[in-house]
Amino acid sequence: MFTCENNSYGQRNGSSVSLEVEVHMEMVTVGEREAVWDENCGVDVVVWFRAGEVSLGLSFLIVKRMKWEEERGGWVRGEKKKVVVNRREQFDEVMGGGVE
């Protein structure tokens, strides 16, 4: 979540908001913590994810089905693990307060 304050309250000034952020294309969380695929653990039928001291094992078929469901919903999978998003929004109307 990004927040930007409008320092020209009530003025018509053509304010803009810009951001450049690196976004993970795919992320797994375990217990609200980012987890990594533990490739050193498990066998072919179980995929293990580790977040600190906590590990979670999922059937390979479940992981495959989750990816299939994401693609069915329009998620595009790529080669990169992270991408950079550059975006600029222009606001030409009278603004008051902040944009969130």
N, CA and C of each residue as an Amber inpcrd file, in Angstrom:
protein
   300
   0.8450000  -1.1680000   0.0000000   0.0000000   0.0000000   0.0000000
   0.8900000   1.2310000   0.0000000   0.5830000   2.1540000  -0.8680000
   1.3380000   3.3900000  -0.9610000   0.4110000   4.5550000  -0.6810000
   0.9170000   5.5790000  -0.0280000   0.1350000   6.7570000   0.3130000
   0.8610000   7.9970000  -0.1630000   0.1010000   8.9690000  -0.6640000
   0.6840000  10.2330000  -1.0960000  -0.1930000  11.3610000  -0.5730000
   0.3900000  12.3570000   0.0380000  -0.3580000  13.5050000   0.5410000
  -0.4000000  14.6020000  -0.5100000  -1.5220000  15.2990000  -0.5950000
  -1.6790000  16.4260000  -1.5070000  -1.3340000  17.6940000  -0.7380000
  -0.2310000  18.3300000  -1.0850000   0.2040000  19.5450000  -0.3940000
  -0.4560000  20.8020000  -0.9330000  -1.2800000  20.6740000  -1.9770000
  -1.9390000  21.8400000  -2.5730000  -3.4450000  21.6910000  -2.4200000
  -3.9160000  21.6420000  -1.1840000  -5.3230000  21.3970000  -0.8780000
  -6.2170000  22.4040000  -1.5950000  -7.1920000  21.8970000  -2.3670000
  -8.1820000  22.7390000  -3.0100000  -7.7070000  23.4530000  -4.2560000
  -6.5110000  23.2600000  -4.7030000  -5.9950000  23.9380000  -5.8910000
  -6.0470000  23.0020000  -7.0900000  -6.1920000  23.5910000  -8.2500000
  -6.1630000  22.8140000  -9.4940000  -4.7230000  22.8590000 -10.0000000
  -3.9580000  21.8200000  -9.6800000  -2.5330000  21.9000000  -9.9750000
  -1.9810000  20.7220000 -10.7690000  -2.8030000  19.7900000 -11.1760000
  -2.2820000  18.6660000 -11.9570000  -1.3120000  17.8020000 -11.1690000
  -1.6930000  17.4100000  -9.9760000  -0.8340000  16.5790000  -9.1290000
  -0.6300000  15.2050000  -9.7540000   0.4970000  14.5820000  -9.4290000
   0.7560000  13.2340000  -9.9210000   1.4110000  12.4050000  -8.8240000
   1.2490000  11.1110000  -8.9590000   1.8630000  10.1550000  -8.0430000
   2.6600000   9.1760000  -8.8930000   3.9170000   8.9380000  -8.5240000
   4.7730000   7.9970000  -9.2470000   5.2730000   6.9340000  -8.2860000
   5.4460000   5.7340000  -8.8090000   6.0570000   4.6910000  -7.9900000
   6.8850000   3.7700000  -8.8690000   7.8940000   3.2190000  -8.2620000
   8.7160000   2.1800000  -8.8790000   8.9480000   1.1510000  -7.7890000
   8.4430000  -0.0520000  -8.0010000   8.5190000  -1.0700000  -6.9590000
   8.8370000  -2.4290000  -7.5840000   9.6210000  -3.2160000  -6.8730000
   9.9430000  -4.5720000  -7.3000000   8.9030000  -5.5100000  -6.6930000
   8.2760000  -6.3150000  -7.5400000   7.1820000  -7.1850000  -7.1180000
   7.5580000  -8.6390000  -7.3920000   7.3160000  -9.5040000  -6.4060000
   7.5230000 -10.9430000  -6.5970000   6.4390000 -11.4690000  -7.5320000
   6.8290000 -12.2330000  -8.5230000   5.8500000 -12.8440000  -9.4210000
   5.1210000 -13.9930000  -8.7250000   5.7790000 -14.5910000  -7.7620000
   5.2020000 -15.7260000  -7.0590000   5.7260000 -15.6970000  -5.6310000
   4.8320000 -15.8410000  -4.6640000   5.2610000 -15.8240000  -3.2670000
   4.4140000 -16.8060000  -2.4680000   5.0540000 -17.4810000  -1.5490000
   4.3700000 -18.4070000  -0.6490000   4.5400000 -17.8600000   0.7560000
   3.4650000 -17.8700000   1.5380000   3.5650000 -17.4590000   2.9370000
   3.1070000 -18.6040000   3.8300000   3.8020000 -18.7600000   4.9300000
   3.4540000 -19.7460000   5.9560000   3.3940000 -18.9860000   7.2660000
   2.2320000 -18.9830000   7.9040000   2.0870000 -18.2550000   9.1600000
   2.3840000 -16.7730000   9.0130000   1.9180000 -16.1590000   7.9100000
   2.0970000 -14.7340000   7.6150000   3.5500000 -14.3340000   7.3890000
   4.4290000 -15.3020000   7.1710000   5.8420000 -15.0230000   6.8700000
   6.1670000 -15.5780000   5.4930000   7.0100000 -14.8460000   4.7540000
   7.4070000 -15.3160000   3.4330000   8.1850000 -16.6240000   3.5550000
   7.8070000 -17.5910000   2.7400000   8.4450000 -18.9080000   2.7780000
   9.1970000 -19.1510000   1.4750000  10.1910000 -20.0180000   1.5480000
  10.9490000 -20.4000000   0.3560000  10.7720000 -21.8900000   0.1170000
  10.8620000 -22.2700000  -1.1360000  10.7680000 -23.6670000  -1.5340000
  12.0440000 -24.3460000  -1.0820000  11.9190000 -25.3060000  -0.1880000
  13.0760000 -26.0220000   0.3500000  13.3840000 -27.2020000  -0.5650000
  14.2680000 -26.9770000  -1.5390000  14.5720000 -28.0030000  -2.5320000
  15.4590000 -29.1130000  -1.9770000  16.0320000 -28.9120000  -0.7880000
  16.9050000 -29.9220000  -0.1800000  16.1370000 -30.9390000   0.6520000
  14.8440000 -30.7460000   0.7910000  14.0550000 -31.5950000   1.6810000
  12.9150000 -32.2310000   0.8950000  12.5850000 -33.4550000   1.2270000
  11.4170000 -34.0970000   0.6560000  11.7360000 -35.0150000  -0.5000000
  10.6750000 -35.5710000  -1.0240000  10.7640000 -36.4770000  -2.1640000
   9.9150000 -35.9060000  -3.2830000   9.8280000 -36.6090000  -4.3890000
   9.1350000 -36.1000000  -5.5710000   7.6440000 -35.8270000  -5.3560000
   7.0130000 -36.4870000  -4.4120000   5.5660000 -36.3270000  -4.2410000
   5.2010000 -35.2290000  -3.2480000   6.1730000 -34.6640000  -2.5300000
   5.9050000 -33.6090000  -1.5460000   6.8020000 -32.4080000  -1.8300000
   6.1950000 -31.2160000  -1.8250000   6.9380000 -29.9640000  -1.9770000
   6.9810000 -29.3090000  -0.6040000   8.1870000 -29.0030000  -0.1100000
   8.3510000 -28.4120000   1.2130000   8.6600000 -26.9320000   1.1050000
   7.9820000 -26.1310000   1.9340000   8.2240000 -24.6990000   2.0300000
   8.6860000 -24.4090000   3.4500000   9.6590000 -23.5020000   3.5920000
  10.2080000 -23.1760000   4.9110000  10.1190000 -21.6680000   5.1400000
   9.6090000 -21.3060000   6.3310000   9.5630000 -19.9130000   6.7880000
  10.1670000 -19.8970000   8.1810000  11.4490000 -19.5690000   8.2760000
  12.1400000 -19.6070000   9.5630000  12.2370000 -21.0360000  10.0580000
  11.7060000 -21.2890000  11.2370000  11.7360000 -22.6310000  11.8250000
  10.5290000 -23.4740000  11.4400000   9.5720000 -22.8780000  10.7310000
   8.3370000 -23.5760000  10.3720000   8.4390000 -24.1050000   8.9470000
   8.0430000 -25.3650000   8.7530000   8.0140000 -25.9710000   7.4220000
   6.6090000 -26.4730000   7.1290000   6.2520000 -26.4540000   5.8560000
   4.9510000 -26.9390000   5.4180000   5.1700000 -27.8030000   4.1870000
   4.6510000 -29.0200000   4.2170000   4.7600000 -29.9200000   3.0760000
   3.4260000 -30.0350000   2.3710000   3.4340000 -29.8540000   1.0470000
   2.2250000 -29.9970000   0.2410000   2.4580000 -31.0540000  -0.8240000
   1.4120000 -31.7840000  -1.1250000   1.4820000 -32.7410000  -2.2190000
   1.8280000 -31.9980000  -3.5050000   2.7070000 -32.5880000  -4.3170000
   3.0700000 -31.9910000  -5.5960000   1.8300000 -31.7670000  -6.4520000
   0.8530000 -32.6750000  -6.3750000  -0.3770000 -32.5360000  -7.1580000
  -1.1880000 -31.3240000  -6.7140000  -1.1830000 -31.0120000  -5.4200000
  -1.8910000 -29.8240000  -4.9270000  -1.2190000 -28.5610000  -5.4480000
   0.1160000 -28.5170000  -5.3990000   0.8490000 -27.3500000  -5.9030000
   0.5850000 -27.1720000  -7.3940000   0.6060000 -28.2680000  -8.1300000
   0.3450000 -28.2180000  -9.5700000  -1.0670000 -27.7010000  -9.8440000
  -2.0420000 -28.1400000  -9.0630000  -3.4330000 -27.7010000  -9.2420000
  -3.5910000 -26.2240000  -8.8960000  -2.9010000 -25.7570000  -7.8470000
  -2.9770000 -24.3340000  -7.4900000  -2.4400000 -23.4760000  -8.6280000
  -1.3360000 -23.8920000  -9.2340000  -0.7740000 -23.1480000 -10.3680000
  -1.7350000 -23.1700000 -11.5530000  -2.3800000 -24.3080000 -11.7930000
  -3.3470000 -24.4190000 -12.8790000  -4.5180000 -23.4650000 -12.6540000
  -5.0200000 -23.4020000 -11.4110000  -6.1320000 -22.5070000 -11.0810000
  -5.7340000 -21.0450000 -11.2810000  -4.5070000 -20.6830000 -10.9020000
  -4.0290000 -19.3120000 -11.1130000  -4.0110000 -18.9710000 -12.6000000
  -3.4930000 -19.8720000 -13.4150000  -3.4320000 -19.6340000 -14.8560000
  -4.8270000 -19.5690000 -15.4590000  -5.7340000 -20.3860000 -14.9620000
  -7.1200000 -20.3740000 -15.4360000  -7.7870000 -19.0400000 -15.1250000
  -7.3930000 -18.4190000 -14.0080000  -7.9320000 -17.1200000 -13.6180000
  -7.2430000 -15.9410000 -14.2890000  -6.2560000 -16.2090000 -15.1610000
  -5.6190000 -15.1290000 -15.8960000  -4.2040000 -14.7910000 -15.4660000
  -3.6750000 -15.4630000 -14.4550000  -2.3070000 -15.1970000 -13.9980000
  -1.3350000 -15.6690000 -15.0640000  -0.4210000 -14.8050000 -15.4620000
   0.5710000 -15.1390000 -16.4830000   1.8810000 -15.4620000 -15.7930000
   2.3730000 -16.6470000 -16.0100000   3.6210000 -17.0880000 -15.4010000
   4.7700000 -16.7440000 -16.3410000   5.8750000 -16.2720000 -15.7690000
   7.0370000 -15.9230000 -16.5780000   8.2960000 -16.5630000 -16.0330000
   9.3930000 -16.2820000 -16.6890000  10.6830000 -16.8340000 -16.2800000
  11.2590000 -16.0930000 -15.0750000  10.9370000 -14.7970000 -14.9620000
  11.5130000 -13.9750000 -13.8990000  10.8140000 -14.2290000 -12.5710000
  11.5860000 -14.1820000 -11.4820000  11.0150000 -14.3350000 -10.1360000
  10.4760000 -13.0020000  -9.6230000  11.0700000 -11.8840000 -10.1130000
  10.6400000 -10.5450000  -9.7080000  10.5520000  -9.6620000 -10.9460000
   9.6430000  -8.6900000 -10.9120000   9.5460000  -7.6950000 -11.9770000
   9.4790000  -6.3200000 -11.3350000   9.8670000  -5.3030000 -12.0870000
   9.7930000  -3.9240000 -11.6080000   8.5750000  -3.2750000 -12.2510000
   7.7200000  -2.6770000 -11.4230000   6.5290000  -1.9890000 -11.8960000
   6.7790000  -0.4930000 -11.7760000   6.6630000   0.2120000 -12.8950000
   6.7580000   1.6720000 -12.9210000   5.3840000   2.2060000 -13.2750000
   4.8750000   3.1150000 -12.4810000   3.5430000   3.6460000 -12.7430000
   3.4700000   5.0970000 -12.3320000   2.7500000   5.8810000 -13.1190000
   2.5340000   7.2960000 -12.8110000   1.0590000   7.5920000 -13.0530000
   0.4040000   8.1570000 -12.0600000  -1.0020000   8.5540000 -12.1560000
  -1.0740000  10.0670000 -12.1080000  -1.7940000  10.6520000 -13.0490000
  -1.9610000  12.1060000 -13.1240000  -3.3710000  12.4510000 -12.6640000
  -3.4820000  13.4470000 -11.7860000  -4.7670000  13.9090000 -11.2700000
  -4.9260000  15.3660000 -11.6700000  -5.8660000  15.6480000 -12.5990000
  -6.0450000  17.0030000 -13.1090000  -7.2020000  17.7400000 -12.4480000
  -7.9710000  17.0810000 -11.6050000  -9.1050000  17.7440000 -10.9660000
  -8.6860000  18.3450000  -9.6230000  -9.5920000  19.1330000  -9.0340000
  -9.3270000  19.7140000  -7.7190000  -9.3130000  18.5860000  -6.7110000
  -8.2480000  18.5440000  -5.9230000  -8.1130000  17.4790000  -4.9380000
  -8.0360000  18.0760000  -3.5480000  -8.5060000  17.3400000  -2.5810000
  -8.3860000  17.7620000  -1.1990000  -7.9740000  16.5870000  -0.3460000
  -7.1590000  16.8220000   0.6560000  -6.7290000  15.7300000   1.5300000
  -5.6330000  14.9190000   0.9010000  -5.7650000  13.6060000   0.9130000
  -4.7120000  12.7250000   0.4050000  -5.2640000  11.6760000  -0.5290000
  -4.3930000  11.0480000  -1.2420000  -4.7310000   9.9500000  -2.1420000
  -4.1410000   8.6920000  -1.5510000  -4.9480000   7.6640000  -1.4540000
  -4.4480000   6.4160000  -0.8720000  -4.7460000   5.2680000  -1.7830000
